[in-house]
Every structure is written in C-alpha cells, then in structure tokens.
Amino acid sequence: MKRYEVVSIVKADLAEEDINTIIDKASQIITERKGIIAKAEKWGKRRLAYEINKQKDGFYFFIDYAGDGSIVAEMERNFKIDDRILKFMTVAIQGAVTREGIDAEIAEAEAKRSKTQAEPQAAAGDEKTSQAESQAAAGDEKTAPAKQQKQGEPAPETDQTQDTDTKGE
C-alpha cells in the first residue's frame, strides 16, 4: 500500500448534491478496494488560472487516502469518464498507510494547528511588551554616554570648541 492525494476540479455550476455524489463515488471506490481514507475536504469554488472546457470557475475537492495502484487506476478511469470533472491530479506522498498511523498523523496535525493558532494570540501580547521594551531601550541609548563615564570609560569625543572669553582685554 502507498499513500496518495487526489485534487479534483469539477464544474462550478453543479449542485451541492452532485458534488457530494462525486466525492461519495470516489470514497466508495477507495473503501471497496480496501483502501483507507485519511481526509476528504471540499476546498470550494475558485477562479481557474485558465479556461478549461469554456469554464472560468471550478469547485475543488481533495482526498487523502492509502491504497493500491488499482485504486488510483479505477479512480482516474472514473474521473476521465465523468464530464462534470474538469481536471484531477493524483500524487503519491510519504506517510502512514495503516488506520492507526493515519489517525496518529491526524491527531499530530490537529495538535500543531491548535498550537499555531495559540501562538499568534500570545505573540500579540508579547508585541505590546516588546514595544515597551524597545522604547525603554531607546531611552537607555540616550543615557548611554553617561553610563559609560560612570563605568570608567572615556566619554565619546565630540566636536565642541571652548570659547575662551577673556574679560577686560
């Protein structure tokens, strides 16, 4: 068994029922041949980069599954026959091919997703403190020469001319 992903584009003007029928048929092909579906997603209607069969928009869907080459061949055969499907692409990927392995991958992906969603919220709070720290650092830079003098280092030389005013001359 190998792991595959298939992305398909169907006509955008299809009813939701027709799109579900196409996805269900593909899922049925996978399960009948003892394949394992990891994920099936509808990506929605999008503008195509170029016209395909006089269509400017398409509805995208994605299926991630594990199975044999016979599953890929049968799915592609059905996609070629169906006039509602504009384009499709199947790609072999690396990944688990057992139900337990796929479930573990999905759980790990969910954990990463929830962690990355929590980070921007924490970063927003950190951004406020980092702005305060940078303002404090900017204030420290203004007093830096005075600190250097206190530490025993010479003050930076400046181009100041002393005005020697002699009174009474």
C-alpha positions in Angstrom: 0.0 0.0 0.0 1.0 3.6 -0.7 -0.3 7.0 0.3 -2.0 9.2 -2.3 -3.6 12.6 -2.6 -6.0 13.5 -5.3 -7.2 17.0 -6.1 -10.1 17.4 -8.5 -11.8 20.3 -10.1 -15.5 19.9 -11.0 -17.8 22.4 -12.8 -18.6 25.3 -10.5 -22.3 25.4 -11.5 -23.0 21.9 -10.2 -25.5 21.5 -7.4 -24.1 20.6 -3.9 -25.8 17.1 -4.3 -23.9 16.4 -7.5 -20.6 17.4 -5.9 -21.3 15.2 -2.9 -22.2 12.3 -5.2 -18.8 12.6 -7.0 -17.0 12.6 -3.7 -19.0 9.7 -2.4 -18.3 7.7 -5.5 -14.6 8.3 -5.2 -14.7 7.4 -1.5 -16.7 4.2 -2.3 -14.0 3.2 -4.9 -11.4 3.5 -2.2 -13.2 1.6 0.5 -14.4 -1.2 -1.8 -10.8 -1.9 -2.7 -9.7 -2.0 1.0 -8.2 1.5 0.9 -8.2 3.9 3.9 -9.4 7.4 3.6 -7.4 9.8 5.8 -9.1 13.0 4.8 -11.7 14.3 2.3 -12.2 18.0 2.1 -14.2 20.4 -0.1 -12.0 23.4 -0.9 -14.8 25.4 -2.6 -15.3 27.4 -5.7 -12.3 29.3 -7.1 -11.3 31.1 -10.3 -9.3 28.9 -12.6 -5.9 30.1 -13.9 -7.1 29.4 -17.4 -10.3 28.3 -19.1 -10.9 24.6 -19.1 -13.8 23.4 -21.4 -15.1 27.0 -21.5 -15.3 27.1 -17.7 -13.7 30.1 -15.8 -14.5 28.8 -12.3 -14.3 25.4 -10.7 -15.1 23.7 -7.5 -12.1 22.0 -5.9 -12.1 18.9 -3.6 -9.3 16.9 -2.0 -9.0 13.3 -0.9 -6.0 11.9 1.0 -6.0 8.1 1.2 -3.9 5.0 1.4 -4.3 2.1 -1.1 -3.0 0.2 -4.0 -2.3 1.3 -7.6 -5.5 -0.4 -8.7 -7.5 2.2 -6.6 -5.7 5.0 -8.4 -6.3 3.5 -11.8 -10.0 3.0 -11.1 -10.5 6.5 -9.7 -8.7 8.1 -12.6 -10.8 5.9 -15.1 -14.0 7.1 -13.4 -12.8 10.8 -13.4 -12.0 10.6 -17.1 -15.4 9.2 -17.9 -17.3 11.8 -15.9 -17.9 15.0 -17.9 -18.6 17.0 -14.8 -14.9 16.7 -13.7 -12.7 19.3 -15.4 -9.3 18.2 -14.1 -7.8 15.9 -11.5 -4.3 15.1 -10.3 -3.2 12.2 -8.1 0.2 12.3 -6.3 1.9 9.7 -4.3 3.1 11.1 -0.9 5.0 9.9 2.1 3.0 8.9 5.1 1.4 6.2 7.2 -0.6 3.6 5.3 -2.4 1.9 8.3 -5.5 3.2 10.0 -3.6 3.6 13.3 -0.8 5.5 11.6 -3.2 7.8 9.8 -5.1 8.5 12.9 -1.9 9.4 14.7 -0.9 11.7 11.9 -4.3 13.5 12.0 -4.0 13.9 15.8 -0.5 15.3 15.4 -1.7 17.7 12.7 -4.5 18.9 14.9 -2.1 19.5 17.8 0.2 21.5 15.6 -2.8 23.5 14.3 -4.1 24.3 17.7 -0.6 25.3 18.8 0.0 27.6 15.9 -3.4 29.2 16.5 -2.5 29.9 20.1 0.9 31.4 19.2 -0.4 34.4 17.3 -2.6 35.3 20.3 0.4 35.0 22.6 2.5 36.9 20.1 0.0 39.8 20.1 0.5 40.1 23.9 4.3 39.8 23.5 4.3 42.5 20.8 2.9 45.1 23.3 5.6 44.2 25.8 8.3 44.2 23.2 7.2 47.7 22.1 7.5 48.9 25.7 11.0 47.2 26.0 12.1 48.8 22.7 11.0 52.2 24.0 12.9 51.6 27.2 15.9 50.6 25.2 15.7 53.8 23.2 15.7 55.7 26.4 18.7 53.8 27.6 20.6 54.7 24.4 20.2 58.4 25.1 21.8 58.0 28.5 24.4 55.5 27.3 27.4 58.0 27.3 26.6 58.9 30.9 26.7 55.3 31.8 30.0 54.8 30.0 31.5 57.6 32.0 30.4 56.1 35.3 32.0 52.8 34.4 35.3 54.5 33.9 35.4 54.5 30.2 36.1 57.8 28.4 33.2 59.7 27.0 33.0 59.8 23.3 34.8 62.7 21.8 32.6 65.5 20.4 33.4 68.4 18.2 33.0 71.2 20.8 35.1 74.3 20.7 35.6 76.0 24.0 35.0 79.7 24.0 37.8 81.4 26.0 36.4 84.7 26.8 38.9 87.0 28.4 37.2 89.8 30.2 38.8 93.0 30.4 41.1 92.9 27.4 
